Amino acid sequence: MSLDIAFPPTATDEARRQVEICNACRYCEGYCSVFPAMFKERAFTDADLTQLANLCHNCRGCYHACQYTAPHEFDLNLPRVLAEVRAESWERFAWPGAFAGMFHRSGVALGLALIAALAGLFWAISTLRPASGDGFYAALAHGTMVTIFLPAFLLPVLAFAVGLRRYWRETGGSRVTLAQLTSALRDAARMKNLGGGQGQGCNYEKGDRFSNARRHAHQAMMWGFLLCFASTSSGTVMHYGLGMEAPYGPFAVPKLLGVPGGLLMVIGGAGLVALKLKAERHLGAPELWGGEMAFVLILTLTALTGLALYAATGTTLVPGLLAVHLGTVLAFFLTAPYSKMAHGVYRMAALVRDAQGRTP
């Protein structure tokens, strides 16, 4: 005698059901890149659904346009099910796998605890001040910072490289051409898929009304982050390559890049937090809300504490602010491969993969 045990459908199974209905309806063809990619297929493998999920920007326009949402018997909620598949894929690609999912589900508490612990560690280290040093290095030696942050930077780079390779292999990616990469970078820079079908915006925080607020907040955060990264990179080149040792004056390249970058990150982060508090949680993955919010808060605090530290230069507040800033930066590095930072890596890969599907 055999027993047939019915297991509840997985997020991927439910996504397949909903995508097949969408593929038959085709009302949302012009909404974003997900639907043209979807409509080229007749059947959907798990890899196809992973690609569609990471291509989705959760703008929610399709949900508010859909005639098959609850209370219809089809009960479609494509933004939510794709968010769940997307999160599952991040956990599947994460390396080391033991950390997968931990930050997503306990993000705010874990993030704040990690920042507090690391700030306390830096405060303790700063008591062993160097005999001499200028600026921030009077509180913490340059060599100590390099010893701590170099491996902390390389770890997420390695983790993302492993995860990206896993994503590319699962979704069947091929060799990337310059035209495909350029197309993907252009779409990412403009946040094209947060602009709606006609560029009027998405429905993230205003229900069935269009808004570009989320698009603009994302752009501020993204460009601010890139400016801060460029600031750090230019400082490294100047310090080690040109012999122009830190600290730098207000009109040096690192400061001219870092200060505007930090301001953009704070503005973008504040906007994203406000929008996330107003948005309907049932149109995302509710169980991951805390981890997503924690990621935005850590990024915003990284910029905010950096600006505060710069403003406090030359005062007695520097040691304490430096400990908090470095603790926040290190927390960002350590959690990046397991937080929503993964969406930047995999979404970029999804855009490149989509560009491959649109070119012969």
N, C-alpha and C positions, 0 to 999 in steps of 0.2 A: 504494500500500500504506500502510495506517495502522498506527501503533504505539500500543497501549494500555498506558500506563505506570501501574502501580499505586503510589499513594503511601500511606505509612503513615497510619492514621487520626489525626486531631488530637484534642486533649483534648475539644473540643466534640463531635466525632463519637462518641467513646467515651462521653461523658456522655449523649448522646442514646440510645445503645444501652442503657445501664444504666437510665436513667430510664424508658424504655419497658417494660422488664422489671418495674421497681418499680410502674409504673402498672397492670400486669396483675395483680400479686400483691396489693398493697394491705395487706399485713400490718402495716406501720409507720404506719398512718394517724394514730395518736394521739401519735406521738413528738415532733414539732415542727411549726412552720409550713410547712416545706418540703413535707410530704406532702399536706396539704389543698390547697395551691396546685397541686401536681403533679397531683393526682387530678381537678382540674377540667378538665384538658386531654386531648385525644385524640392530638394531634400536637404536636411541640415544635420551635419555631423557634430560631435561635441566640439571639435576644433573650429567649425564654422561659428558656433554659438559663442565660443571664447573670443573670437575676433570681433563679432558684432557687439558683444558686451563691452569690450575695451574701446571700441569705436564710439559707443554711446556716451554722451556728455551729461546725461540725466537732466536735459533741459525741460522735459515733461510736456512739451507741446503736443506730442502724439497722444498722450493720455487725455488731455482736455478736448482734443478733436475727435476722440474715438467714440463711436456709437455702441461699442461692445463692452464698455466698462460696467462694473456693478451698478445697478442690480441686474443687468443682463446676464443670462445664464453662461455666456462665455467668460465673464468676469476677467476681462483683460486688464492688466496693470504692467505694461511692458517696461516702464522705467524702473519699477521695483525689482522685477525678476531679473532684468539685465544687471542691476546693481548687485544682486545676490550672486549671480554667476561671475561677475567681475571680481568680487571679493574672494570667491572660492578659487578663482584662477590665480590671484595674487598669493594666496596661501599655498597653492600647489607649486608655484614657481619659486617661492621664497627659499633662500639658502642662508644659513643652515635651517633646515625645516623645523627644528625644535622650537624656534621662535615664531613660527607662522601663526597668525591669528591672535597672539597674546595681546598685542597693542591695539588691534582693532576693537576688541571687546572690553578692554579696561583702560582705554587711552587716557582719559582725563586724570584719573587717580594715579596711574602709573607714570604719566608724564610729569605731573607736579611733584610726585615723590622722587623721581629721578633727578629733576632739576634741583630740588632742595638738597638731596644727598651729594650731588656733584658740586654744588655751590659751597657746601660745607667742606668738602674735600679741598677745593681750591683755596678756600679761606685758611684752612690748616696749612696748606703748602706755602701760602703767601707769608706765613709767619717766619719762614726760613728765607728772608729776603736776601738778594745779592748785596754784596758790599757796595756796589755802585750800579747805576742804571738810570736811564732817562725815561720820562713818561710812564707808561704802564709797566715798563720793565723794572722800575723802582719797587713795584709791588710783587712782581713775579718774573723770574729770569726768562729771557728769550729762549735759552736752551731747554728749559723745563716745558715751555709751551710747545715747542717743536716735538719734543719727546712724547708728549701726550697726544697731540692732535694729528701728527703724521699718520700713525697707525689707525687712529679714529676716522680719518678721512679715507684711507685706503680700504678699510673694511667694507663700508657701503658700496664703494666703487666695484670691488670684487663681487659682493653679493648681488648687485644689480647686473653685472656682466653675466653671472651664472643664470640669473632669472631671465634675462633677455634672451639668452641662448635657448633656454627651455621654451620660452614663448614662441620664438621664431621657428623652432623645430616642430612644435605642436601645430601651429597654424599653417605650416607648409610654405614659409617664406623662402624666397629665392634671392639670388644676388641682386643687390640694390644698385640702380643706375643713378646718375647725378640728377636726371630729370625727376625721378620718383622722389628722391630725397628733398629736392628743391620744392616740389609740390607739397610734400608733407610739412616742411618747415614753414611754408607760406600759410598753410591752413592753421598751423599751431600759433603762429605769430598774430594772426588776425582773429584767433578764436572763432573760426568760421562756423563751427557746429554749435556755438552758443548764440548765433545770430538769427536762428530761425530760417525758414525757407526763403524769405524775402529780405533778411537782414533786420527785421523788426524786433528781434530779441526772442527770449524764451519765456516760459511760464513758471519759472522756478519758485518765485515768492509771491506772485500775484494771481494765482489760480488761472483763470481763463483769459487774463489780460497779459499782453506782451510787455516785456521790459528788457533793456540791455544792461541793467544794473549788475547782474552777476558776471556778464561778459567783461564789463569795465573793471570790476573788482579783481577778476582773475588776471586781466592784463596788467593791472598795477602790481599785483603780487609777483607775477612772472617776470616782468621787466625789472622790477626792483630787486628780485633775487639774482637775476643775471648781472645787474650792475654791481651788487655786493660781491658776487663771485669774481667779477672782473677786477674789482678793487683789491681783493685778497691776492689774486693772481699777479696784478701789476706790482703790488708791494713785495711779493716773493721775488719777482724778476729784478726789481730795483735793489733789494737787500742782498741777494746772493749773486746776481748776474752783473750788476753795475756798481756794486760796492757802496750804494747809497742806503745806509742802514737806518732802520726805523728808530724812533718814531718820526712821523712826517708832519710838516706844517699844513695849515688849512688849505693851501692852494696846490698841494702836491696831488699827483694823479690818483693815488689811493683814496684820498679824502674827497676829491671832486667826483669820483665815481660812487664811493661808499655812502656819503651823506644823502644825496638824492635817492640812491637805491634803498636806503633804510627808510626814508620818508614814504616812498612808494609802497614798500612792504607793509608799513603800519597802516597806511590808508587802505590798501587792498585787503589786509587782514581784518581791519575793523568792519569793512563792508561785507566781507564773507561771513563773519560771525553774526552780524545783524541779519543778513539774509537767511542764514541757516536757522536762526531762532524763529524766523517768520514762516519758513517753508513747511509744507505738509510732510511729516516724517513717513507716512505710509506710502509715499511715492519714491522713497529710497529704500535702503536696507536699515530698518529701525534699530536692529541690534548692533549696528556698526556706527551709530550716530555719535557716540562718545569718542570713539577713536578718530573719527573724521574731525570733530570739533577740537580734540586735543592737538591734532596735527596743525590746524590753522593757528591755534593759540601759541604753540611752540614757535612756529615761524614768526608770528607777530612779536612775541616776547624777545626773540633773538634780535630783531631789528630795533625794537623799543629800548632794550637794555644797552645795545650798542650806541644808540644816539644819546642816551642818558650818560653813558660813560664818556663819550666825546665831550658833552656839555660840561661835565664835572672835572675836566682836565685841570690839574694843578691844585685841586682841593683835597681835603681829607676824606672825601667820599669815594675816591678812586679805588682803594683796596676792596671795599665791600661791593661796589658796583661791578668791579672786574670779576670778582668771584661769582656773582650772579650771572653775568653775561657769559663767562666761559662755561659755567655749568649748563646754561641754556643751549649754547652752541654744541657742547659735547652731547647733551641729551638728544638734540636734533640728529647729529651724526649717528649715534648708536641706534636710534629708533627708525631712521629713514627707510631702510629696506623692508620694514615690517609695518610701516604706517601708510597713510594715503599718499606719501611721496612716491610710492610705487606707481600711482596713476600717471604721473608725468612720464615715466619711463615706458610703461606698457601702452599708454595712449599714443605716444609718439610712434612706437612700433606699429600700432594699429593703423595710424595714418599712413605710414610708409607702406604697410601691407595693402591698404585700401588703394593707394596710388598704383601699386603693382597690378591690382585687379582692374584698374581703369585704363591701363596701357598694354599694348600687345607685347 
